[in-house]
Amino acid sequence: MFLVTGATGTVGRLVVDQLIAAGHAVRALTRDPARARLPAAVEVVGGDLALPGTVEPALRGVSALFLFPAPGTARPVLRAAGELGVHRVVLLSSSAVEYRHAGADNAIVAYHREIEHEVEQSGLEWTLVRPGAFATNARQWAPQIRAGDVVRGPFAEAEMAPIHERDIADVATRALLAPGHGGARYTLTGPESLTQAEQVSRIGACLGRPVRYEEVPREAAGRLMIQNGVPADVVAMTLRFQAELVGVRARVSSTVEDITGHPPRTFDQWVADHLADFR
Ligand SMILES: NC(=O)c1ccc[n+]([C@@H]2O[C@H](COP(=O)([O-])OP(=O)(O)OC[C@H]3O[C@@H](n4cnc5c(N)ncnc54)[C@H](OP(=O)(O)O)[C@@H]3O)[C@@H](O)[C@H]2O)c1
């Protein structure tokens, strides 16, 4: 039995699908089973990673755990996992834990580092999956693209190597299923470094119409993000983080291909897979 946390999320949902497709029994943890909409073959259980006692029942009979990085409670969750006989844990972490520049000195990076530490100390066989920027972050531009041909935002020249969520799930599922990934820290990226302006223009190309990125000053961009519902502390962290990425080619890793045997999917492929979001 596999327990997938974050099972209704972008990555976890695909991990569920892949485990089921490979013929395995899957239990999925969600805070709201009534809204989860998971495949019928999945055993859906209620539980909140912020309340470790609610997760314990879900760990019974489980051999391997896909762990979503909820802050603050990894230690008791992993302790219970070990006591209940879970053998392997694969953590959805973030490549931001590797950054040392000033923009990475923030609460999100800190809690990912803390959870990684707890996983490493858990006594379970562990694998850390560290994706960089998700291609799905481009969905933040969807309302502006649906409404027109200009995306306004900060740091047009900030570079990243966006990764398709399927590639993250491909690596995580392999680490859950097969031995040989214990003690590995897998940094995952997409295949190419792209500025934010280039990403927006690629989306336009896929839509068949020009769309351009218009850089707005940092403070105005922050105000816009807050108006769009992003919490103020996350806005501040994002802006500080992105400022460090301007004009710096993003590192591209070979890990997706090393582990899965296929090259990472391109950003264009991601856009093609999600075109409906931008129409
Ligand atoms: N976006 C990026 O560029 C990026 C880059 C690197 C790493 N990451 C990492 O990836 C994560 C996002 O992954 P994602 O996009 O797959 O997730 P997502 O789509 O944002 O979904 C969040 C998932 O986590 C579950 N969850 C959240 N808090 C929970 C709690 N307290 N107890 C139980 N389940 C909880 C939710 O389940 P329910 O709502 O069903 O309970 C949902 O399935 C980030 O948090 C970050 O750690 C993101």
The ligand as a MOL file (V3000), in Angstrom:
LIG
                    3D

  0  0  0     0  0            999 V3000
M  V30 BEGIN CTAB
M  V30 COUNTS 48 52 0 0 0
M  V30 BEGIN ATOM
M  V30 1 N 5.4750 26.1420 -7.4770 0
M  V30 2 C 6.7770 25.9620 -7.5920 0
M  V30 3 O 7.4400 26.5720 -8.4340 0
M  V30 4 C 7.4710 24.9760 -6.6850 0
M  V30 5 C 8.8300 24.7710 -6.8800 0
M  V30 6 C 9.4780 23.8520 -6.0880 0
M  V30 7 C 8.7870 23.1550 -5.1200 0
M  V30 8 N 7.4690 23.3740 -4.9340 0 CHG=1
M  V30 9 C 6.7880 22.5990 -3.8830 0
M  V30 10 O 5.6410 21.9930 -4.3790 0
M  V30 11 C 4.5470 22.2800 -3.5180 0
M  V30 12 C 3.2870 22.4100 -4.3210 0
M  V30 13 O 2.9960 21.1440 -4.8800 0
M  V30 14 P 1.7200 20.9540 -5.7670 0
M  V30 15 O 1.7000 22.0720 -6.7820 0
M  V30 16 O 1.6920 19.5610 -6.2400 0 CHG=-1
M  V30 17 O 0.5690 21.1850 -4.7100 0
M  V30 18 P -0.7480 22.0160 -4.8740 0
M  V30 19 O -1.3240 21.7870 -6.2390 0
M  V30 20 O -0.5040 23.3960 -4.3850 0
M  V30 21 O -1.7010 21.2760 -3.8560 0
M  V30 22 C -1.4450 21.2570 -2.4730 0
M  V30 23 C -1.6680 19.8340 -1.9950 0
M  V30 24 O -1.2120 19.6990 -0.6530 0
M  V30 25 C -2.2310 19.2060 0.1440 0
M  V30 26 N -2.0830 19.8170 1.4610 0
M  V30 27 C -1.7390 21.0960 1.7300 0
M  V30 28 N -1.7170 21.2920 3.0640 0
M  V30 29 C -2.0720 20.1080 3.6140 0
M  V30 30 C -2.2550 19.6780 4.9550 0
M  V30 31 N -2.0710 20.5070 5.9980 0
M  V30 32 N -2.6260 18.3970 5.1770 0
M  V30 33 C -2.8440 17.5480 4.1510 0
M  V30 34 N -2.6810 17.9110 2.8500 0
M  V30 35 C -2.3050 19.1670 2.6020 0
M  V30 36 C -3.5290 19.5720 -0.5270 0
M  V30 37 O -4.4780 18.5890 -0.1870 0
M  V30 38 P -6.0060 18.8640 0.2460 0
M  V30 39 O -6.3290 20.3020 -0.0790 0
M  V30 40 O -6.7800 17.8780 -0.5790 0
M  V30 41 O -6.0330 18.5650 1.6970 0
M  V30 42 C -3.1230 19.4480 -2.0010 0
M  V30 43 O -3.2320 18.1100 -2.4280 0
M  V30 44 C 4.9140 23.5840 -2.8030 0
M  V30 45 O 4.2960 23.6400 -1.5590 0
M  V30 46 C 6.3890 23.4750 -2.7260 0
M  V30 47 O 6.6500 22.8070 -1.5300 0
M  V30 48 C 6.7900 24.2630 -5.7080 0
M  V30 END ATOM
M  V30 BEGIN BOND
M  V30 1 1 1 2
M  V30 2 2 2 3
M  V30 3 1 2 4
M  V30 4 1 4 5
M  V30 5 2 4 48
M  V30 6 2 5 6
M  V30 7 1 6 7
M  V30 8 2 7 8
M  V30 9 1 8 9
M  V30 10 1 8 48
M  V30 11 1 9 10
M  V30 12 1 9 46
M  V30 13 1 10 11
M  V30 14 1 11 12
M  V30 15 1 11 44
M  V30 16 1 12 13
M  V30 17 1 13 14
M  V30 18 2 14 15
M  V30 19 1 14 16
M  V30 20 1 14 17
M  V30 21 1 17 18
M  V30 22 2 18 19
M  V30 23 1 18 20
M  V30 24 1 18 21
M  V30 25 1 21 22
M  V30 26 1 22 23
M  V30 27 1 23 24
M  V30 28 1 23 42
M  V30 29 1 24 25
M  V30 30 1 25 26
M  V30 31 1 25 36
M  V30 32 1 26 27
M  V30 33 1 26 35
M  V30 34 2 27 28
M  V30 35 1 28 29
M  V30 36 1 29 30
M  V30 37 2 29 35
M  V30 38 1 30 31
M  V30 39 2 30 32
M  V30 40 1 32 33
M  V30 41 2 33 34
M  V30 42 1 34 35
M  V30 43 1 36 37
M  V30 44 1 36 42
M  V30 45 1 37 38
M  V30 46 2 38 39
M  V30 47 1 38 40
M  V30 48 1 38 41
M  V30 49 1 42 43
M  V30 50 1 44 45
M  V30 51 1 44 46
M  V30 52 1 46 47
M  V30 END BOND
M  V30 END CTAB
M  END
